Amino acid sequence: MCFCGRMAYLREGKQELEIDFPLESIWEAIPKAVAKLEWKIEEKDEAAHRLTIRTKGSFMSYGSTIKMELSKENEKTTFVAIYAETPVTTITSTLDYGQTYDRVDEFVLTLAQIMNS
């Protein structure tokens, strides 16, 4: 049996943010950001303020799974933890380098645009 250099593994990324908006405002804006990026919310836990998002892949790149957890710091500040993982193979790893972090950054920038509009 030959795998011919196609071993798969996960590239992971993590970002933690404190955002100067109430939790409810951010929670309501997230689906708008996901829709704008043409991604998909796979799981959503309203009570715990957790969700799982699936991004689109690109040429020679798999989509990423992004998990988020929001918590209230105070009435005006929200803590957002973002965990992302992208499956890669030895063939796609060079072309896919940095995609996981780029997708998290793309989401954060899109969310910021929505929050500031």
Biopython code that builds the backbone (N, CA, C, O; Angstrom):
import numpy as np
from Bio.PDB.StructureBuilder import StructureBuilder

atoms = [
    (1, "MET", "N", (0.840, -1.162, 0.000)),
    (1, "MET", "CA", (0.000, 0.000, 0.000)),
    (1, "MET", "C", (0.894, 1.237, 0.000)),
    (1, "MET", "O", (1.816, 1.338, 0.810)),
    (2, "CYS", "N", (0.624, 2.182, -0.909)),
    (2, "CYS", "CA", (1.433, 3.383, -1.037)),
    (2, "CYS", "C", (0.592, 4.623, -0.741)),
    (2, "CYS", "O", (-0.436, 4.850, -1.380)),
    (3, "PHE", "N", (1.028, 5.414, 0.222)),
    (3, "PHE", "CA", (0.348, 6.671, 0.502)),
    (3, "PHE", "C", (0.961, 7.806, -0.314)),
    (3, "PHE", "O", (0.392, 8.895, -0.393)),
    (4, "CYS", "N", (2.102, 7.555, -0.911)),
    (4, "CYS", "CA", (2.753, 8.487, -1.836)),
    (4, "CYS", "C", (2.825, 9.917, -1.308)),
    (4, "CYS", "O", (2.515, 10.861, -2.035)),
    (5, "GLY", "N", (3.225, 10.082, -0.073)),
    (5, "GLY", "CA", (3.424, 11.415, 0.484)),
    (5, "GLY", "C", (2.143, 12.172, 0.777)),
    (5, "GLY", "O", (2.163, 13.403, 0.804)),
    (6, "ARG", "N", (1.037, 11.492, 0.995)),
    (6, "ARG", "CA", (-0.227, 12.172, 1.199)),
    (6, "ARG", "C", (-0.697, 12.094, 2.648)),
    (6, "ARG", "O", (-1.900, 12.040, 2.905)),
    (7, "MET", "N", (0.205, 12.088, 3.564)),
    (7, "MET", "CA", (-0.179, 12.022, 4.964)),
    (7, "MET", "C", (-0.877, 13.323, 5.372)),
    (7, "MET", "O", (-0.378, 14.412, 5.089)),
    (8, "ALA", "N", (-2.024, 13.207, 6.032)),
    (8, "ALA", "CA", (-2.789, 14.395, 6.426)),
    (8, "ALA", "C", (-2.561, 14.704, 7.904)),
    (8, "ALA", "O", (-2.342, 13.805, 8.716)),
    (9, "TYR", "N", (-2.616, 15.971, 8.228)),
    (9, "TYR", "CA", (-2.537, 16.427, 9.616)),
    (9, "TYR", "C", (-3.283, 17.749, 9.698)),
    (9, "TYR", "O", (-3.749, 18.265, 8.682)),
    (10, "LEU", "N", (-3.400, 18.299, 10.896)),
    (10, "LEU", "CA", (-4.132, 19.544, 11.101)),
    (10, "LEU", "C", (-3.183, 20.693, 11.404)),
    (10, "LEU", "O", (-2.242, 20.554, 12.185)),
    (11, "ARG", "N", (-3.448, 21.825, 10.775)),
    (11, "ARG", "CA", (-2.770, 23.067, 11.149)),
    (11, "ARG", "C", (-3.733, 23.808, 12.043)),
    (11, "ARG", "O", (-4.893, 24.010, 11.687)),
    (12, "GLU", "N", (-3.259, 24.210, 13.195)),
    (12, "GLU", "CA", (-4.138, 24.845, 14.166)),
    (12, "GLU", "C", (-3.738, 26.298, 14.393)),
    (12, "GLU", "O", (-2.581, 26.682, 14.222)),
    (13, "GLY", "N", (-4.727, 27.088, 14.782)),
    (13, "GLY", "CA", (-4.487, 28.479, 15.111)),
    (13, "GLY", "C", (-5.406, 28.898, 16.239)),
    (13, "GLY", "O", (-6.479, 28.324, 16.421)),
    (14, "LYS", "N", (-4.991, 29.889, 16.987)),
    (14, "LYS", "CA", (-5.794, 30.355, 18.118)),
    (14, "LYS", "C", (-5.637, 31.865, 18.224)),
    (14, "LYS", "O", (-4.542, 32.405, 18.065)),
    (15, "GLN", "N", (-6.741, 32.529, 18.493)),
    (15, "GLN", "CA", (-6.700, 33.962, 18.715)),
    (15, "GLN", "C", (-7.694, 34.298, 19.810)),
    (15, "GLN", "O", (-8.812, 33.783, 19.823)),
    (16, "GLU", "N", (-7.289, 35.157, 20.722)),
    (16, "GLU", "CA", (-8.169, 35.608, 21.801)),
    (16, "GLU", "C", (-8.277, 37.122, 21.714)),
    (16, "GLU", "O", (-7.282, 37.828, 21.554)),
    (17, "LEU", "N", (-9.521, 37.606, 21.824)),
    (17, "LEU", "CA", (-9.771, 39.034, 21.673)),
    (17, "LEU", "C", (-10.640, 39.558, 22.788)),
    (17, "LEU", "O", (-11.507, 38.848, 23.300)),
    (18, "GLU", "N", (-10.410, 40.797, 23.166)),
    (18, "GLU", "CA", (-11.343, 41.546, 24.016)),
    (18, "GLU", "C", (-11.932, 42.607, 23.111)),
    (18, "GLU", "O", (-11.209, 43.430, 22.549)),
    (19, "ILE", "N", (-13.257, 42.585, 22.970)),
    (19, "ILE", "CA", (-13.927, 43.497, 22.053)),
    (19, "ILE", "C", (-14.818, 44.435, 22.858)),
    (19, "ILE", "O", (-15.573, 43.998, 23.726)),
    (20, "ASP", "N", (-14.724, 45.709, 22.564)),
    (20, "ASP", "CA", (-15.480, 46.721, 23.310)),
    (20, "ASP", "C", (-16.906, 46.875, 22.784)),
    (20, "ASP", "O", (-17.329, 47.964, 22.395)),
    (21, "PHE", "N", (-17.630, 45.770, 22.783)),
    (21, "PHE", "CA", (-19.051, 45.734, 22.462)),
    (21, "PHE", "C", (-19.700, 44.728, 23.397)),
    (21, "PHE", "O", (-19.048, 43.777, 23.827)),
    (22, "PRO", "N", (-20.975, 44.922, 23.720)),
    (22, "PRO", "CA", (-21.673, 43.935, 24.552)),
    (22, "PRO", "C", (-21.763, 42.576, 23.856)),
    (22, "PRO", "O", (-21.833, 42.501, 22.629)),
    (23, "LEU", "N", (-21.761, 41.523, 24.638)),
    (23, "LEU", "CA", (-21.813, 40.156, 24.113)),
    (23, "LEU", "C", (-22.979, 39.971, 23.143)),
    (23, "LEU", "O", (-22.804, 39.370, 22.083)),
    (24, "GLU", "N", (-24.156, 40.471, 23.485)),
    (24, "GLU", "CA", (-25.340, 40.274, 22.650)),
    (24, "GLU", "C", (-25.154, 40.890, 21.267)),
    (24, "GLU", "O", (-25.596, 40.319, 20.271)),
    (25, "SER", "N", (-24.510, 42.038, 21.200)),
    (25, "SER", "CA", (-24.278, 42.701, 19.917)),
    (25, "SER", "C", (-23.348, 41.877, 19.030)),
    (25, "SER", "O", (-23.590, 41.728, 17.832)),
    (26, "ILE", "N", (-22.299, 41.350, 19.620)),
    (26, "ILE", "CA", (-21.357, 40.534, 18.859)),
    (26, "ILE", "C", (-22.023, 39.232, 18.422)),
    (26, "ILE", "O", (-21.860, 38.802, 17.280)),
    (27, "TRP", "N", (-22.776, 38.602, 19.331)),
    (27, "TRP", "CA", (-23.460, 37.345, 19.035)),
    (27, "TRP", "C", (-24.408, 37.512, 17.841)),
    (27, "TRP", "O", (-24.523, 36.618, 17.003)),
    (28, "GLU", "N", (-25.077, 38.653, 17.772)),
    (28, "GLU", "CA", (-25.995, 38.925, 16.660)),
    (28, "GLU", "C", (-25.255, 39.241, 15.361)),
    (28, "GLU", "O", (-25.781, 38.993, 14.276)),
    (29, "ALA", "N", (-24.050, 39.782, 15.458)),
    (29, "ALA", "CA", (-23.286, 40.156, 14.263)),
    (29, "ALA", "C", (-22.544, 38.977, 13.633)),
    (29, "ALA", "O", (-22.247, 39.003, 12.439)),
    (30, "ILE", "N", (-22.245, 37.952, 14.416)),
    (30, "ILE", "CA", (-21.470, 36.822, 13.890)),
    (30, "ILE", "C", (-22.140, 36.164, 12.688)),
    (30, "ILE", "O", (-21.463, 35.946, 11.683)),
    (31, "PRO", "N", (-23.444, 35.831, 12.733)),
    (31, "PRO", "CA", (-24.056, 35.224, 11.540)),
    (31, "PRO", "C", (-23.982, 36.122, 10.299)),
    (31, "PRO", "O", (-23.892, 35.621, 9.179)),
    (32, "LYS", "N", (-24.019, 37.427, 10.490)),
    (32, "LYS", "CA", (-23.892, 38.360, 9.366)),
    (32, "LYS", "C", (-22.490, 38.278, 8.755)),
    (32, "LYS", "O", (-22.338, 38.297, 7.534)),
    (33, "ALA", "N", (-21.473, 38.188, 9.609)),
    (33, "ALA", "CA", (-20.093, 38.059, 9.126)),
    (33, "ALA", "C", (-19.912, 36.738, 8.388)),
    (33, "ALA", "O", (-19.281, 36.692, 7.332)),
    (34, "VAL", "N", (-20.468, 35.666, 8.943)),
    (34, "VAL", "CA", (-20.360, 34.344, 8.314)),
    (34, "VAL", "C", (-21.034, 34.365, 6.946)),
    (34, "VAL", "O", (-20.485, 33.843, 5.975)),
    (35, "ALA", "N", (-22.218, 34.965, 6.865)),
    (35, "ALA", "CA", (-22.936, 35.045, 5.589)),
    (35, "ALA", "C", (-22.157, 35.879, 4.575)),
    (35, "ALA", "O", (-22.083, 35.520, 3.400)),
    (36, "LYS", "N", (-21.578, 36.989, 5.026)),
    (36, "LYS", "CA", (-20.810, 37.854, 4.126)),
    (36, "LYS", "C", (-19.615, 37.108, 3.535)),
    (36, "LYS", "O", (-19.258, 37.316, 2.376)),
    (37, "LEU", "N", (-19.002, 36.243, 4.334)),
    (37, "LEU", "CA", (-17.858, 35.461, 3.878)),
    (37, "LEU", "C", (-18.272, 34.213, 3.097)),
    (37, "LEU", "O", (-17.427, 33.506, 2.549)),
    (38, "GLU", "N", (-19.580, 33.952, 3.054)),
    (38, "GLU", "CA", (-20.141, 32.767, 2.394)),
    (38, "GLU", "C", (-19.636, 31.474, 3.036)),
    (38, "GLU", "O", (-19.359, 30.487, 2.354)),
    (39, "TRP", "N", (-19.525, 31.510, 4.369)),
    (39, "TRP", "CA", (-19.181, 30.341, 5.134)),
    (39, "TRP", "C", (-20.464, 29.769, 5.724)),
    (39, "TRP", "O", (-21.553, 30.239, 5.395)),
    (40, "LYS", "N", (-20.356, 28.766, 6.587)),
    (40, "LYS", "CA", (-21.550, 28.113, 7.123)),
    (40, "LYS", "C", (-21.389, 27.865, 8.624)),
    (40, "LYS", "O", (-20.347, 27.400, 9.084)),
    (41, "ILE", "N", (-22.451, 28.188, 9.378)),
    (41, "ILE", "CA", (-22.470, 27.847, 10.803)),
    (41, "ILE", "C", (-22.968, 26.406, 10.905)),
    (41, "ILE", "O", (-24.085, 26.098, 10.490)),
    (42, "GLU", "N", (-22.132, 25.528, 11.460)),
    (42, "GLU", "CA", (-22.496, 24.107, 11.583)),
    (42, "GLU", "C", (-23.176, 23.807, 12.909)),
    (42, "GLU", "O", (-24.117, 23.014, 12.959)),
    (43, "GLU", "N", (-22.712, 24.429, 13.978)),
    (43, "GLU", "CA", (-23.288, 24.212, 15.309)),
    (43, "GLU", "C", (-23.382, 25.552, 16.021)),
    (43, "GLU", "O", (-22.517, 26.416, 15.875)),
    (44, "LYS", "N", (-24.469, 25.708, 16.807)),
    (44, "LYS", "CA", (-24.654, 26.953, 17.536)),
    (44, "LYS", "C", (-25.309, 26.639, 18.877)),
    (44, "LYS", "O", (-26.390, 26.051, 18.922)),
    (45, "ASP", "N", (-24.660, 27.027, 19.958)),
    (45, "ASP", "CA", (-25.179, 26.835, 21.310)),
    (45, "ASP", "C", (-25.469, 28.217, 21.887)),
    (45, "ASP", "O", (-24.575, 28.902, 22.383)),
    (46, "GLU", "N", (-26.739, 28.609, 21.809)),
    (46, "GLU", "CA", (-27.152, 29.942, 22.252)),
    (46, "GLU", "C", (-26.841, 30.172, 23.735)),
    (46, "GLU", "O", (-26.355, 31.238, 24.112)),
    (47, "ALA", "N", (-27.120, 29.176, 24.565)),
    (47, "ALA", "CA", (-26.959, 29.335, 26.020)),
    (47, "ALA", "C", (-25.496, 29.525, 26.417)),
    (47, "ALA", "O", (-25.188, 30.349, 27.278)),
    (48, "ALA", "N", (-24.602, 28.770, 25.797)),
    (48, "ALA", "CA", (-23.179, 28.835, 26.149)),
    (48, "ALA", "C", (-22.404, 29.842, 25.289)),
    (48, "ALA", "O", (-21.225, 30.092, 25.540)),
    (49, "HIS", "N", (-23.060, 30.416, 24.280)),
    (49, "HIS", "CA", (-22.414, 31.338, 23.347)),
    (49, "HIS", "C", (-21.195, 30.693, 22.684)),
    (49, "HIS", "O", (-20.094, 31.244, 22.682)),
    (50, "ARG", "N", (-21.434, 29.512, 22.126)),
    (50, "ARG", "CA", (-20.397, 28.774, 21.390)),
    (50, "ARG", "C", (-20.923, 28.439, 20.008)),
    (50, "ARG", "O", (-22.115, 28.188, 19.828)),
    (51, "LEU", "N", (-20.024, 28.437, 19.032)),
    (51, "LEU", "CA", (-20.431, 27.989, 17.712)),
    (51, "LEU", "C", (-19.264, 27.430, 16.934)),
    (51, "LEU", "O", (-18.098, 27.684, 17.234)),
    (52, "THR", "N", (-19.622, 26.655, 15.915)),
    (52, "THR", "CA", (-18.643, 26.064, 15.014)),
    (52, "THR", "C", (-18.969, 26.533, 13.608)),
    (52, "THR", "O", (-20.111, 26.438, 13.158)),
    (53, "ILE", "N", (-17.970, 27.033, 12.928)),
    (53, "ILE", "CA", (-18.122, 27.568, 11.577)),
    (53, "ILE", "C", (-17.240, 26.758, 10.629)),
    (53, "ILE", "O", (-16.125, 26.368, 10.976)),
    (54, "ARG", "N", (-17.752, 26.518, 9.449)),
    (54, "ARG", "CA", (-16.985, 25.822, 8.410)),
    (54, "ARG", "C", (-16.723, 26.808, 7.278)),
    (54, "ARG", "O", (-17.661, 27.384, 6.726)),
    (55, "THR", "N", (-15.453, 27.004, 6.929)),
    (55, "THR", "CA", (-15.094, 27.925, 5.859)),
    (55, "THR", "C", (-15.079, 27.193, 4.523)),
    (55, "THR", "O", (-15.112, 25.964, 4.467)),
    (56, "LYS", "N", (-15.030, 27.960, 3.476)),
    (56, "LYS", "CA", (-14.885, 27.380, 2.147)),
    (56, "LYS", "C", (-13.417, 27.065, 1.922)),
    (56, "LYS", "O", (-12.539, 27.735, 2.466)),
    (57, "GLY", "N", (-13.161, 26.066, 1.137)),
    (57, "GLY", "CA", (-11.800, 25.771, 0.722)),
    (57, "GLY", "C", (-11.450, 26.643, -0.475)),
    (57, "GLY", "O", (-12.276, 27.421, -0.952)),
    (58, "SER", "N", (-10.259, 26.510, -0.939)),
    (58, "SER", "CA", (-9.838, 27.216, -2.138)),
    (58, "SER", "C", (-9.040, 26.242, -2.988)),
    (58, "SER", "O", (-8.893, 25.074, -2.627)),
    (59, "PHE", "N", (-8.536, 26.705, -4.091)),
    (59, "PHE", "CA", (-7.750, 25.841, -4.962)),
    (59, "PHE", "C", (-6.585, 25.242, -4.174)),
    (59, "PHE", "O", (-5.779, 25.975, -3.601)),
    (60, "MET", "N", (-6.499, 23.937, -4.145)),
    (60, "MET", "CA", (-5.440, 23.210, -3.441)),
    (60, "MET", "C", (-5.442, 23.454, -1.933)),
    (60, "MET", "O", (-4.393, 23.385, -1.292)),
    (61, "SER", "N", (-6.614, 23.739, -1.365)),
    (61, "SER", "CA", (-6.688, 23.998, 0.062)),
    (61, "SER", "C", (-8.031, 23.520, 0.600)),
    (61, "SER", "O", (-9.073, 23.754, -0.012)),
    (62, "TYR", "N", (-7.998, 22.856, 1.737)),
    (62, "TYR", "CA", (-9.215, 22.417, 2.399)),
    (62, "TYR", "C", (-9.825, 23.579, 3.174)),
    (62, "TYR", "O", (-9.134, 24.539, 3.514)),
    (63, "GLY", "N", (-11.115, 23.487, 3.451)),
    (63, "GLY", "CA", (-11.763, 24.468, 4.309)),
    (63, "GLY", "C", (-11.303, 24.288, 5.749)),
    (63, "GLY", "O", (-10.776, 23.237, 6.115)),
    (64, "SER", "N", (-11.504, 25.306, 6.551)),
    (64, "SER", "CA", (-11.127, 25.269, 7.964)),
    (64, "SER", "C", (-12.369, 25.106, 8.831)),
    (64, "SER", "O", (-13.482, 25.434, 8.418)),
    (65, "THR", "N", (-12.160, 24.599, 10.028)),
    (65, "THR", "CA", (-13.194, 24.572, 11.053)),
    (65, "THR", "C", (-12.795, 25.595, 12.101)),
    (65, "THR", "O", (-11.695, 25.546, 12.652)),
    (66, "ILE", "N", (-13.711, 26.528, 12.370)),
    (66, "ILE", "CA", (-13.448, 27.574, 13.347)),
    (66, "ILE", "C", (-14.442, 27.415, 14.485)),
    (66, "ILE", "O", (-15.654, 27.408, 14.267)),
    (67, "LYS", "N", (-13.925, 27.287, 15.696)),
    (67, "LYS", "CA", (-14.770, 27.198, 16.885)),
    (67, "LYS", "C", (-14.592, 28.476, 17.693)),
    (67, "LYS", "O", (-13.475, 28.945, 17.907)),
    (68, "MET", "N", (-15.723, 29.030, 18.137)),
    (68, "MET", "CA", (-15.686, 30.275, 18.897)),
    (68, "MET", "C", (-16.429, 30.112, 20.195)),
    (68, "MET", "O", (-17.411, 29.377, 20.298)),
    (69, "GLU", "N", (-15.931, 30.819, 21.180)),
    (69, "GLU", "CA", (-16.593, 30.867, 22.482)),
    (69, "GLU", "C", (-16.553, 32.312, 22.962)),
    (69, "GLU", "O", (-15.484, 32.918, 23.041)),
    (70, "LEU", "N", (-17.717, 32.858, 23.279)),
    (70, "LEU", "CA", (-17.831, 34.231, 23.741)),
    (70, "LEU", "C", (-18.192, 34.244, 25.218)),
    (70, "LEU", "O", (-18.962, 33.405, 25.685)),
    (71, "SER", "N", (-17.638, 35.192, 25.943)),
    (71, "SER", "CA", (-18.015, 35.366, 27.343)),
    (71, "SER", "C", (-17.993, 36.849, 27.681)),
    (71, "SER", "O", (-17.210, 37.618, 27.123)),
    (72, "LYS", "N", (-18.851, 37.231, 28.591)),
    (72, "LYS", "CA", (-18.995, 38.632, 28.986)),
    (72, "LYS", "C", (-17.912, 38.986, 29.995)),
    (72, "LYS", "O", (-17.805, 38.362, 31.051)),
    (73, "GLU", "N", (-17.111, 39.993, 29.663)),
    (73, "GLU", "CA", (-16.133, 40.518, 30.606)),
    (73, "GLU", "C", (-16.840, 41.473, 31.558)),
    (73, "GLU", "O", (-16.685, 41.392, 32.777)),
    (74, "ASN", "N", (-17.625, 42.386, 30.971)),
    (74, "ASN", "CA", (-18.477, 43.303, 31.718)),
    (74, "ASN", "C", (-19.591, 43.727, 30.759)),
    (74, "ASN", "O", (-19.732, 43.139, 29.687)),
    (75, "GLU", "N", (-20.363, 44.714, 31.119)),
    (75, "GLU", "CA", (-21.517, 45.107, 30.299)),
    (75, "GLU", "C", (-21.132, 45.604, 28.906)),
    (75, "GLU", "O", (-21.932, 45.522, 27.975)),
    (76, "LYS", "N", (-19.907, 46.121, 28.760)),
    (76, "LYS", "CA", (-19.503, 46.711, 27.487)),
    (76, "LYS", "C", (-18.362, 45.978, 26.791)),
    (76, "LYS", "O", (-17.961, 46.371, 25.696)),
    (77, "THR", "N", (-17.838, 44.935, 27.396)),
    (77, "THR", "CA", (-16.683, 44.237, 26.832)),
    (77, "THR", "C", (-16.931, 42.737, 26.783)),
    (77, "THR", "O", (-17.454, 42.144, 27.726)),
    (78, "THR", "N", (-16.543, 42.136, 25.660)),
    (78, "THR", "CA", (-16.735, 40.703, 25.447)),
    (78, "THR", "C", (-15.394, 40.051, 25.141)),
    (78, "THR", "O", (-14.592, 40.592, 24.379)),
    (79, "PHE", "N", (-15.156, 38.901, 25.732)),
    (79, "PHE", "CA", (-13.972, 38.093, 25.446)),
    (79, "PHE", "C", (-14.365, 37.062, 24.399)),
    (79, "PHE", "O", (-15.361, 36.357, 24.564)),
    (80, "VAL", "N", (-13.584, 36.969, 23.316)),
    (80, "VAL", "CA", (-13.862, 36.015, 22.242)),
    (80, "VAL", "C", (-12.629, 35.142, 22.051)),
    (80, "VAL", "O", (-11.539, 35.639, 21.768)),
    (81, "ALA", "N", (-12.818, 33.832, 22.210)),
    (81, "ALA", "CA", (-11.753, 32.861, 21.946)),
    (81, "ALA", "C", (-12.073, 32.176, 20.627)),
    (81, "ALA", "O", (-13.172, 31.654, 20.439)),
    (82, "ILE", "N", (-11.104, 32.181, 19.713)),
    (82, "ILE", "CA", (-11.285, 31.587, 18.393)),
    (82, "ILE", "C", (-10.224, 30.510, 18.210)),
    (82, "ILE", "O", (-9.027, 30.769, 18.337)),
    (83, "TYR", "N", (-10.679, 29.303, 17.910)),
    (83, "TYR", "CA", (-9.796, 28.170, 17.649)),
    (83, "TYR", "C", (-10.071, 27.684, 16.240)),
    (83, "TYR", "O", (-11.225, 27.445, 15.886)),
    (84, "ALA", "N", (-9.043, 27.533, 15.437)),
    (84, "ALA", "CA", (-9.238, 27.112, 14.053)),
    (84, "ALA", "C", (-8.304, 25.955, 13.718)),
    (84, "ALA", "O", (-7.198, 25.846, 14.248)),
    (85, "GLU", "N", (-8.784, 25.095, 12.819)),
    (85, "GLU", "CA", (-7.937, 24.010, 12.338)),
    (85, "GLU", "C", (-8.255, 23.745, 10.870)),
    (85, "GLU", "O", (-9.406, 23.804, 10.437)),
    (86, "THR", "N", (-7.207, 23.453, 10.130)),
    (86, "THR", "CA", (-7.323, 23.177, 8.704)),
    (86, "THR", "C", (-6.570, 21.892, 8.408)),
    (86, "THR", "O", (-5.387, 21.782, 8.730)),
    (87, "PRO", "N", (-7.246, 20.905, 7.791)),
    (87, "PRO", "CA", (-6.521, 19.697, 7.405)),
    (87, "PRO", "C", (-5.619, 19.992, 6.207)),
    (87, "PRO", "O", (-6.032, 20.660, 5.260)),
    (88, "VAL", "N", (-4.405, 19.496, 6.258)),
    (88, "VAL", "CA", (-3.473, 19.653, 5.142)),
    (88, "VAL", "C", (-2.791, 18.313, 4.890)),
    (88, "VAL", "O", (-2.750, 17.441, 5.758)),
    (89, "THR", "N", (-2.273, 18.178, 3.714)),
    (89, "THR", "CA", (-1.477, 16.995, 3.372)),
    (89, "THR", "C", (-0.071, 17.475, 3.051)),
    (89, "THR", "O", (0.170, 18.678, 2.945)),
    (90, "THR", "N", (0.842, 16.553, 2.898)),
    (90, "THR", "CA", (2.198, 16.951, 2.548)),
    (90, "THR", "C", (2.228, 17.624, 1.177)),
    (90, "THR", "O", (3.127, 18.414, 0.889)),
    (91, "ILE", "N", (1.262, 17.316, 0.347)),
    (91, "ILE", "CA", (1.191, 17.939, -0.977)),
    (91, "ILE", "C", (0.666, 19.368, -0.868)),
    (91, "ILE", "O", (1.197, 20.265, -1.522)),
    (92, "THR", "N", (-0.363, 19.597, -0.057)),
    (92, "THR", "CA", (-0.976, 20.925, 0.029)),
    (92, "THR", "C", (-0.345, 21.816, 1.091)),
    (92, "THR", "O", (-0.655, 23.006, 1.142)),
    (93, "SER", "N", (0.523, 21.285, 1.934)),
    (93, "SER", "CA", (1.025, 22.054, 3.079)),
    (93, "SER", "C", (1.771, 23.317, 2.682)),
    (93, "SER", "O", (1.647, 24.330, 3.370)),
    (94, "THR", "N", (2.530, 23.298, 1.616)),
    (94, "THR", "CA", (3.268, 24.486, 1.201)),
    (94, "THR", "C", (2.332, 25.548, 0.654)),
    (94, "THR", "O", (2.460, 26.726, 0.988)),
    (95, "LEU", "N", (1.393, 25.138, -0.185)),
    (95, "LEU", "CA", (0.436, 26.090, -0.757)),
    (95, "LEU", "C", (-0.523, 26.624, 0.296)),
    (95, "LEU", "O", (-1.006, 27.751, 0.187)),
    (96, "ASP", "N", (-0.800, 25.816, 1.316)),
    (96, "ASP", "CA", (-1.788, 26.153, 2.332)),
    (96, "ASP", "C", (-1.173, 26.862, 3.532)),
    (96, "ASP", "O", (-1.878, 27.151, 4.499)),
    (97, "TYR", "N", (0.118, 27.145, 3.493)),
    (97, "TYR", "CA", (0.790, 27.722, 4.648)),
    (97, "TYR", "C", (0.149, 29.051, 5.027)),
    (97, "TYR", "O", (0.079, 29.965, 4.205)),
    (98, "GLY", "N", (-0.318, 29.161, 6.263)),
    (98, "GLY", "CA", (-0.893, 30.387, 6.772)),
    (98, "GLY", "C", (-2.386, 30.552, 6.539)),
    (98, "GLY", "O", (-2.968, 31.525, 7.017)),
    (99, "GLN", "N", (-3.028, 29.632, 5.820)),
    (99, "GLN", "CA", (-4.456, 29.753, 5.533)),
    (99, "GLN", "C", (-5.295, 29.782, 6.800)),
    (99, "GLN", "O", (-6.271, 30.528, 6.875)),
    (100, "THR", "N", (-4.936, 28.989, 7.788)),
    (100, "THR", "CA", (-5.724, 28.936, 9.019)),
    (100, "THR", "C", (-5.764, 30.309, 9.677)),
    (100, "THR", "O", (-6.838, 30.799, 10.024)),
    (101, "TYR", "N", (-4.606, 30.931, 9.849)),
    (101, "TYR", "CA", (-4.542, 32.261, 10.463)),
    (101, "TYR", "C", (-5.191, 33.316, 9.566)),
    (101, "TYR", "O", (-5.848, 34.232, 10.058)),
    (102, "ASP", "N", (-5.005, 33.185, 8.245)),
    (102, "ASP", "CA", (-5.614, 34.142, 7.321)),
    (102, "ASP", "C", (-7.129, 34.112, 7.422)),
    (102, "ASP", "O", (-7.769, 35.162, 7.369)),
    (103, "ARG", "N", (-7.711, 32.939, 7.567)),
    (103, "ARG", "CA", (-9.164, 32.827, 7.666)),
    (103, "ARG", "C", (-9.678, 33.413, 8.974)),
    (103, "ARG", "O", (-10.728, 34.055, 8.997)),
    (104, "VAL", "N", (-8.953, 33.201, 10.049)),
    (104, "VAL", "CA", (-9.344, 33.805, 11.331)),
    (104, "VAL", "C", (-9.265, 35.327, 11.214)),
    (104, "VAL", "O", (-10.182, 36.031, 11.639)),
    (105, "ASP", "N", (-8.181, 35.831, 10.643)),
    (105, "ASP", "CA", (-8.041, 37.279, 10.465)),
    (105, "ASP", "C", (-9.139, 37.837, 9.566)),
    (105, "ASP", "O", (-9.676, 38.913, 9.830)),
    (106, "GLU", "N", (-9.469, 37.110, 8.513)),
    (106, "GLU", "CA", (-10.528, 37.548, 7.597)),
    (106, "GLU", "C", (-11.868, 37.641, 8.333)),
    (106, "GLU", "O", (-12.641, 38.576, 8.121)),
    (107, "PHE", "N", (-12.129, 36.664, 9.194)),
    (107, "PHE", "CA", (-13.361, 36.703, 9.974)),
    (107, "PHE", "C", (-13.374, 37.894, 10.923)),
    (107, "PHE", "O", (-14.369, 38.615, 11.002)),
    (108, "VAL", "N", (-12.284, 38.104, 11.638)),
    (108, "VAL", "CA", (-12.217, 39.202, 12.613)),
    (108, "VAL", "C", (-12.382, 40.549, 11.913)),
    (108, "VAL", "O", (-13.078, 41.423, 12.431)),
    (109, "LEU", "N", (-11.769, 40.734, 10.766)),
    (109, "LEU", "CA", (-11.905, 41.995, 10.022)),
    (109, "LEU", "C", (-13.333, 42.190, 9.526)),
    (109, "LEU", "O", (-13.862, 43.299, 9.586)),
    (110, "THR", "N", (-13.957, 41.128, 9.041)),
    (110, "THR", "CA", (-15.345, 41.212, 8.576)),
    (110, "THR", "C", (-16.276, 41.530, 9.738)),
    (110, "THR", "O", (-17.182, 42.353, 9.602)),
    (111, "LEU", "N", (-16.060, 40.887, 10.874)),
    (111, "LEU", "CA", (-16.879, 41.168, 12.063)),
    (111, "LEU", "C", (-16.695, 42.630, 12.497)),
    (111, "LEU", "O", (-17.665, 43.298, 12.857)),
    (112, "ALA", "N", (-15.459, 43.119, 12.462)),
    (112, "ALA", "CA", (-15.192, 44.517, 12.849)),
    (112, "ALA", "C", (-15.919, 45.487, 11.907)),
    (112, "ALA", "O", (-16.472, 46.491, 12.357)),
    (113, "GLN", "N", (-15.917, 45.191, 10.615)),
    (113, "GLN", "CA", (-16.632, 46.047, 9.669)),
    (113, "GLN", "C", (-18.120, 46.088, 9.982)),
    (113, "GLN", "O", (-18.739, 47.151, 9.936)),
    (114, "ILE", "N", (-18.685, 44.949, 10.294)),
    (114, "ILE", "CA", (-20.112, 44.882, 10.613)),
    (114, "ILE", "C", (-20.403, 45.621, 11.926)),
    (114, "ILE", "O", (-21.386, 46.357, 12.019)),
    (115, "MET", "N", (-19.559, 45.427, 12.929)),
    (115, "MET", "CA", (-19.770, 46.072, 14.221)),
    (115, "MET", "C", (-19.629, 47.595, 14.117)),
    (115, "MET", "O", (-20.293, 48.327, 14.850)),
    (116, "ASN", "N", (-18.790, 48.064, 13.235)),
    (116, "ASN", "CA", (-18.558, 49.501, 13.108)),
    (116, "ASN", "C", (-19.472, 50.186, 12.105)),
    (116, "ASN", "O", (-19.376, 51.398, 11.908)),
    (117, "SER", "N", (-20.365, 49.422, 11.463)),
    (117, "SER", "CA", (-21.267, 50.054, 10.486)),
    (117, "SER", "C", (-22.585, 50.453, 11.114)),
    (117, "SER", "O", (-23.454, 50.996, 10.431)),
]
sb = StructureBuilder()
sb.init_structure("model")
sb.init_model(0)
sb.init_chain("A")
sb.init_seg("    ")
for serial, (resi, resn, name, xyz) in enumerate(atoms, 1):
    if name == "N":
        sb.init_residue(resn, " ", resi, " ")
    sb.init_atom(name, np.array(xyz, "f"), 0.0, 1.0, " ", f" {name:<3s}", serial, name[0])
structure = sb.get_structure()
